[in-house]
Amino acid sequence: MGMFDPKKRKVITAIIAVILVLAMVVPTVLSLIIY
C-alpha cells in the first residue's frame, strides 16, 4: 500500500543513489588512506 506512494519512492530512490555513490567513493578513499 505505502510502497508506491510518490514520497516513499523518492526517499527509496535517494537512498539507492547514496548507496551507489558510497560504493564508488569508499574504495577510493580507502585506497588513499592505505597508500
Biotite code that builds the C-alpha atoms (Angstrom):
import biotite.structure as struc

atoms = struc.array([
    struc.Atom([0.000, 0.000, 0.000], chain_id="A", res_id=1, res_name="MET", atom_name="CA", element="C"),
    struc.Atom([2.657, 2.511, 1.056], chain_id="A", res_id=2, res_name="GLY", atom_name="CA", element="C"),
    struc.Atom([5.340, 1.198, -1.292], chain_id="A", res_id=3, res_name="MET", atom_name="CA", element="C"),
    struc.Atom([4.065, 3.035, -4.364], chain_id="A", res_id=4, res_name="PHE", atom_name="CA", element="C"),
    struc.Atom([3.493, 6.316, -2.520], chain_id="A", res_id=5, res_name="ASP", atom_name="CA", element="C"),
    struc.Atom([5.374, 9.004, -4.550], chain_id="A", res_id=6, res_name="PRO", atom_name="CA", element="C"),
    struc.Atom([7.104, 10.403, -1.446], chain_id="A", res_id=7, res_name="LYS", atom_name="CA", element="C"),
    struc.Atom([8.393, 6.969, -0.420], chain_id="A", res_id=8, res_name="LYS", atom_name="CA", element="C"),
    struc.Atom([9.514, 6.288, -3.997], chain_id="A", res_id=9, res_name="ARG", atom_name="CA", element="C"),
    struc.Atom([11.613, 9.478, -3.861], chain_id="A", res_id=10, res_name="LYS", atom_name="CA", element="C"),
    struc.Atom([13.096, 8.511, -0.493], chain_id="A", res_id=11, res_name="VAL", atom_name="CA", element="C"),
    struc.Atom([13.931, 4.989, -1.710], chain_id="A", res_id=12, res_name="ILE", atom_name="CA", element="C"),
    struc.Atom([15.466, 6.391, -4.906], chain_id="A", res_id=13, res_name="THR", atom_name="CA", element="C"),
    struc.Atom([17.554, 8.842, -2.855], chain_id="A", res_id=14, res_name="ALA", atom_name="CA", element="C"),
    struc.Atom([18.768, 6.050, -0.557], chain_id="A", res_id=15, res_name="ILE", atom_name="CA", element="C"),
    struc.Atom([19.740, 3.890, -3.550], chain_id="A", res_id=16, res_name="ILE", atom_name="CA", element="C"),
    struc.Atom([21.587, 6.838, -5.117], chain_id="A", res_id=17, res_name="ALA", atom_name="CA", element="C"),
    struc.Atom([23.501, 7.460, -1.870], chain_id="A", res_id=18, res_name="VAL", atom_name="CA", element="C"),
    struc.Atom([24.442, 3.775, -1.627], chain_id="A", res_id=19, res_name="ILE", atom_name="CA", element="C"),
    struc.Atom([25.706, 3.780, -5.223], chain_id="A", res_id=20, res_name="LEU", atom_name="CA", element="C"),
    struc.Atom([27.781, 6.929, -4.620], chain_id="A", res_id=21, res_name="VAL", atom_name="CA", element="C"),
    struc.Atom([29.219, 5.465, -1.412], chain_id="A", res_id=22, res_name="LEU", atom_name="CA", element="C"),
    struc.Atom([30.048, 2.232, -3.235], chain_id="A", res_id=23, res_name="ALA", atom_name="CA", element="C"),
    struc.Atom([32.128, 4.255, -5.715], chain_id="A", res_id=24, res_name="MET", atom_name="CA", element="C"),
    struc.Atom([33.685, 6.690, -3.207], chain_id="A", res_id=25, res_name="VAL", atom_name="CA", element="C"),
    struc.Atom([34.536, 4.359, -0.309], chain_id="A", res_id=26, res_name="VAL", atom_name="CA", element="C"),
    struc.Atom([37.088, 2.167, -2.195], chain_id="A", res_id=27, res_name="PRO", atom_name="CA", element="C"),
    struc.Atom([38.825, 5.310, -3.486], chain_id="A", res_id=28, res_name="THR", atom_name="CA", element="C"),
    struc.Atom([39.024, 6.824, -0.001], chain_id="A", res_id=29, res_name="VAL", atom_name="CA", element="C"),
    struc.Atom([40.239, 3.536, 1.480], chain_id="A", res_id=30, res_name="LEU", atom_name="CA", element="C"),
    struc.Atom([42.957, 3.179, -1.164], chain_id="A", res_id=31, res_name="SER", atom_name="CA", element="C"),
    struc.Atom([44.074, 6.764, -0.459], chain_id="A", res_id=32, res_name="LEU", atom_name="CA", element="C"),
    struc.Atom([44.230, 6.018, 3.281], chain_id="A", res_id=33, res_name="ILE", atom_name="CA", element="C"),
    struc.Atom([46.073, 2.702, 2.802], chain_id="A", res_id=34, res_name="ILE", atom_name="CA", element="C"),
    struc.Atom([48.732, 4.098, 0.448], chain_id="A", res_id=35, res_name="TYR", atom_name="CA", element="C"),
])
